[in-house]
Amino acid sequence: QVQLVESGGGLVQPGGSLRLSCAASINRFSVYRMGWYRQAPGKQRELVAVISRDGTTNYADSVKGRFTISRDNAANTVYLQMNSLKPEDTAVYFCNAFLVLGPIDYWGQGTQVTVSS
């Protein structure tokens, strides 16, 4: 059974940093496009960052220059390094694994990130 397990969320002050991790129990992890999405209260889920199988990355404009997505295919893990955090980054962050052939779309349970003083 496929599982995506996020960790690393928490409470941080504005300007602080957090590193999210997503451990995936998934066959052929390296072929999946991996991504991070977030959903704030009362808002729709939105894309934060994605990383393709070849390492190509894309970011939401709101996080460019502050967040970095990376993957370790040997460890079946994707990361999101978040720096210079702002209160508007507060949300539940979800890990996603997507494969266009199918399509196949898996989601984690989410991890809460709260940016507040």
BAFILO-692476 format. One record per residue (C-alpha): residue number from 1; residue in three letters; chain; x, y, z. Coordinates in steps of 0.05 Angstrom, whole numbers. Example, Ala and Ser with C-alpha at 12.3 -4.5 7.8 and 13.67 -1.06 7.14 Angstrom:
BEGIN
PT   k   r c     px     py     pz
PT   1 ALA A    246    -90    156
PT   2 SER A    273    -21    143
end
This chain:
BEGIN
PT   k   r c     px     py     pz
PT   1 GLN A      0      0      0
PT   2 VAL A     27     68    -19
PT   3 GLN A     40    116     38
PT   4 LEU A     67    186     38
PT   5 VAL A     86    209    108
PT   6 GLU A    103    282    121
PT   7 SER A    142    307    180
PT   8 GLY A    178    370    203
PT   9 GLY A    120    418    212
PT  10 GLY A    111    460    273
PT  11 LEU A    108    530    302
PT  12 VAL A    161    580    280
PT  13 GLN A    170    655    287
PT  14 PRO A    169    700    226
PT  15 GLY A    236    698    191
PT  16 GLY A    250    629    216
PT  17 SER A    262    564    179
PT  18 LEU A    233    494    176
PT  19 ARG A    250    433    135
PT  20 LEU A    193    387    115
PT  21 SER A    206    315     96
PT  22 CYS A    161    266     59
PT  23 ALA A    179    192     63
PT  24 ALA A    145    152      7
PT  25 SER A    133     78      9
PT  26 ILE A    125     73    -66
PT  27 ASN A    155     30   -120
PT  28 ARG A    198     65   -171
PT  29 PHE A    197    130   -131
PT  30 SER A    246    162   -180
PT  31 VAL A    197    164   -237
PT  32 TYR A    145    204   -199
PT  33 ARG A    139    279   -201
PT  34 MET A    139    298   -127
PT  35 GLY A    108    361   -100
PT  36 TRP A     88    401    -40
PT  37 TYR A     21    435    -35
PT  38 ARG A    -11    474     21
PT  39 GLN A    -80    493     45
PT  40 ALA A    -95    550     92
PT  41 PRO A   -160    555    130
PT  42 GLY A   -217    576     84
PT  43 LYS A   -173    572     23
PT  44 GLN A   -163    522    -34
PT  45 ARG A   -104    477    -36
PT  46 GLU A    -48    508    -76
PT  47 LEU A     17    486   -107
PT  48 VAL A     80    505    -69
PT  49 ALA A    135    469   -107
PT  50 VAL A    146    409   -151
PT  51 ILE A    207    369   -173
PT  52 SER A    206    325   -235
PT  53 ARG A    241    259   -244
PT  54 ASP A    298    296   -279
PT  55 GLY A    306    345   -222
PT  56 THR A    270    403   -256
PT  57 THR A    237    447   -204
PT  58 ASN A    179    496   -204
PT  59 TYR A    155    542   -149
PT  60 ALA A     96    585   -134
PT  61 ASP A    114    658   -142
PT  62 SER A     99    670    -68
PT  63 VAL A    156    624    -46
PT  64 LYS A    209    634    -99
PT  65 GLY A    276    651    -68
PT  66 ARG A    253    627      1
PT  67 PHE A    235    554     -8
PT  68 THR A    276    498    -39
PT  69 ILE A    249    430    -59
PT  70 SER A    296    371    -66
PT  71 ARG A    292    295    -71
PT  72 ASP A    334    235    -50
PT  73 ASN A    314    178    -95
PT  74 ALA A    357    128    -56
PT  75 ALA A    317    145      7
PT  76 ASN A    249    153    -27
PT  77 THR A    244    221      5
PT  78 VAL A    227    292    -18
PT  79 TYR A    244    353     23
PT  80 LEU A    221    425     27
PT  81 GLN A    269    474     59
PT  82 MET A    231    536     80
PT  83 ASN A    269    599     98
PT  84 SER A    247    669    115
PT  85 LEU A    179    644    135
PT  86 LYS A    120    692    136
PT  87 PRO A     54    689    173
PT  88 GLU A     20    678    105
PT  89 ASP A     58    613     98
PT  90 THR A     15    584    153
PT  91 ALA A    -22    524    126
PT  92 VAL A    -25    449    125
PT  93 TYR A     28    424     77
PT  94 PHE A     15    362     36
PT  95 CYS A     63    317     -1
PT  96 ASN A     42    293    -70
PT  97 ALA A     67    238   -117
PT  98 PHE A     43    243   -189
PT  99 LEU A     54    200   -250
PT 100 VAL A     22    222   -315
PT 101 LEU A     17    150   -340
PT 102 GLY A    -48    129   -307
PT 103 PRO A    -54    181   -282
PT 104 ILE A    -31    163   -212
PT 105 ASP A    -38    214   -157
PT 106 TYR A    -21    200    -84
PT 107 TRP A    -26    247    -24
PT 108 GLY A      1    248     46
PT 109 GLN A    -40    265    108
PT 110 GLY A     -9    334    115
PT 111 THR A     34    370    167
PT 112 GLN A     16    436    200
PT 113 VAL A     62    495    193
PT 114 THR A     46    556    235
PT 115 VAL A     86    621    229
PT 116 SER A     70    667    286
PT 117 SER A    104    710    338
end
